[in-house]
Amino acid sequence: MTTTTATDPVTLGALLDRIRAGREFGANVYSTLDVLQVLYDRVLRITPATIDDPDRDRFLLSKGHAVAGYYALLAAKGFIPVEWLDDQGGPESRLGDHPDRLLVPGVEIGSGSLGHGLGLGVGTALGLRAQGRLDPRVYVLLGDAELDEGSNHEAIAYAGATGLAGLAGLTAIVVDNRSASHGWPGGAASRFTVNGWTAATVDGRDHEALHTALTGHDNHRPHVVVAVVAEEE
Amino acid sequence: MRDTFVTSATALLDDPRTTIVLADISAAAFAPAALRHPDRVLNVGIREQLMVGVAGGLALTGQRPIVHSYAPFLVERAYEQIKLDLDHQGVGAVLVSVGASYDRAAAGRTHLGSADVALIDTLRDWTVHVPGHRDEVPGLLRDVVCGQDSAYLRLSTQSNARAYPDAGDLRVLRDAGPGAPLLVAVGPLLDAALAAVEGLPVTVAYTHRPRPFDTAGLRALAGAEVILVEPYLAGTSARVVGAALANRPHRLLALGVGREDLRRYGSAEDHSRWHGLDAAGLRRSVGEFLAAVPAPA
């Protein structure tokens, strides 16, 4: 079922502080926080009770280094005990600097090496289609620099080409903080739309705009949401 | 073997979990199956990273992927996807290659795949089958597809004259008596190995399953001399044999495809000869190995 309770920013901040434990976070932590909140508060149909339900929505964090906000949200929503946030990355911790699906309930893929999530997401969407499960959606979160990896473009081209035949349930989310070394002239979304995807480019801080974009798929083609956040954030 | 594989894999589509993932190679052969099962015969185009990534995603939903291409494109090009999109996710797939070490020798270095088994061997808990005859393929494919774990089937145009479907564990085909040197031949090199030791007091055992290697059988059969004959990179199974026999004195000769890029075309038979894997070459190597007497301690 859809969770509609907004995560309290104070609670989330406290959970993040607990993970941070005095360390400095990279910009990636804050650039993905808003989209993660909107996903877990308002979009994803998944709860701690349904993490093995074949009809659940899937959220695949492809840019696996964006873990702090991810772990904080998973704790806030009850997927993992809050105590797990302490000693993140320590020798006894289940929470690495990149998430491992075998160690963390609610984590759909182990990621870290960039460029793996979208292919896994395409396969997940195709597997659901083969089983006749047309309800669950598959969301894959990437970064604009991650798009440098050629494997993404294999997935973008193929997903667009198959379109109606099965990948209508796929949504890619590109958090664009202009971190790709050579940029994406014309915008990241154009790499998708030229291959037949629908796209929405929105302010990555605007929760209403994110929600509209994340639920703005037409159910006929794969969909991409480019969430633009300020540089160096 | 490829035709047998296509027929067998198509039949396995009767199980709704079975899903075949291709990257153009053999797509025409699977076209009739794709017409009947458009959701479960997927050709992603010439995109090997995606092919394996899609297999990982399919397996995450509970499907059983069969992934197929040329050995170097399937295993070498997409190695990180094999490592991360399958193993690290805790899911399995069945990888089936054609081309072997030098089936298409005239195509040159780009289509030679001798490192495949060694690369798969960097991963844990994979089953590797190297059939030596087309009639070994259907049973081996069915067994691994019906399982959950990852498996690699290495098909080749090279073949022995007859099939030994039950040769996962070492199967003795020539017994030279207790203590005789043991030659283990893998897959399609069996016939050449048997011819090579004609008249020599050497026991010959065959397997089409180098992983998991039948170490119990090896320990039961091995004397002081062991000869490995593998149709892929020389020494691929040397570490397994070494570990299995670590607590007893032994000498090991590990024969297989050399590392050098020969930069020559020709036929598979030519490459077998150049790598010393034809009967004459094997006999030469085995003879030198057995003639060498270890220096006294």
Interface residues (C-beta under 8 A of the other chain):
Chain A: P54 D100 R101 L102 E108 I109 G110 S113 G115 H116 L118 G119 L120 G121 V122 G123 T124 A125 L126 G127 L128 R129 A130 Q131 G150 S151 E154 A155 A157 Y158 A161 A165 G166
Chain B: P16 T19 P38 D39 R40 L42 V44 G45 R47 Q49 L50 V52 G53 V54 A55 G56 G57 L58 A59 L60 T61 G62 Q63 P65 E80 Q81 L84 D85 H88 Q89 G90
